[in-house]
Amino acid sequence: MKKIKYISRLTDIPQLSYKEVRRLESVVDFFPFLSNTYYLGLINWRDRNDPIRRLVIPSTEELDDSDWGMADPSREGDYTVASGLQHKYNDTALMLVSGLCGSLCRYCFRKRLFMEDKEREVLVGYDPAIDYIRDHKEINNVLLTGGDPLRMKTSKLRGIVSQLRRIKHVGVIRIGSKMVAYNPFRITEDPELPALIEEFSTPDRRMYFMLHFSHPNEITPQAVKAVNTLLKSGAVLCNQTPMIHGINDNPAVLAELFNRLSSIGVAPYYVFITRPAVGNKPYAVPITRAYEIFQDARRNLSGVAKRAALVMSHSSGKIEVCGMDNDSIYLRYHRAADSSETGNMMVARRDEYAYWFDDLKLNNAPVLPNWLPWLRR
């Protein structure tokens, strides 16, 4: 198996000068660093604006605007029903099964899990979560996330998946992972993982892998091989990414990402407005600008490449940004924590400086354009 070394100290990156390491120490003291030799090898170190560098190497900008952002911007704690188990949407349960990742994205919305002064929220024992899911027959799909479930040993992952597969009302098991981008050898050189998928991703009850490619440079030959391994094993693959300033907030880059994902058999799924987590301001893109970039990227894409939705994962639900004109932003509850609100439309005043739903001012009595009610369907 190819040896990948995980690196948690900037001093172990020879491409960083002593002066630069010293300058970034204050950032790492607050927001930890983690990467690995494979992913760092994708960086063009001669380019200060290299997107992979920006994705994992700390920036002093993260300490600016110290009053911006929250530790838990989507208020996941409000929907935690047992240790490491969230039940926000009626038919979906989310299990935080791992506290480790293949690298630490600098824009991570769940970075509180990796900060030493924050209580860890991941599952320790799985029985209470499994019992809860078994007792709630409205739950038909379960998302395993973290951290990254593929940082776990496959034998441990098998233990969770096999228990979920014994629950008849759980049809879909999803695994949220960036390991295909961060360390594709985790997939290609572990025969136990394809065997697990072949056993538990059946024709009538599929396993989904929610991948996390954020830039075309992550789609390497090794990553494509990992994608193919998952596909051949019977998994269904989707991709989600935030729109990140300095990484993919460019129509040409985003379009290339969508095109290449579709070409290798990964369906574009969500593009997230970057959540206002503490330290995330340098990576955030205002809502209006994100919508313009998203639409520009979609203009010359085929139907299979333009399947993603632009959403905010807000505490009240997933809010899709549906449209915009000179005065207004048109929004819809793609999923709502209160299921009766799913599909409801909202109209907000256009605000070029709004980064999040809470920054917007909703119109009290909106007059919807004649095409808008169609979006409720």
Secondary structure, DSSP 8 states (H G I E B T S, - for coil): -----EE--GGG-TTS-HHHHHHHHHHHHHS---EEHHHHTT--TT-TT-HHHHHHS--GGGGSSTTS-BSSTT-GGGGEEETTEE--STTEEEEE--S--SS--TT-TTGGGGSTTS---S-S-SHHHHHHHHH-TT--EEEEESS-GGGS-HHHHHHHHHHHHT-TT--EEEEE--HHHH-THHHHT-THHHHHHHHH-BTTB-EEEEE---SGGG--HHHHHHHHHHHHHT-EEEEEEEE-TTTT-SHHHHHHHHHHHHHTT-EEEEEEE---BTT-GGG---HHHHHHHHHHHHTT--GGG---EEEEEETTEEEEEEEE-SSEEEEEEEEESSGGGTT-EEEEE--TT--SGGGS-B-SS----TTGGGGG-
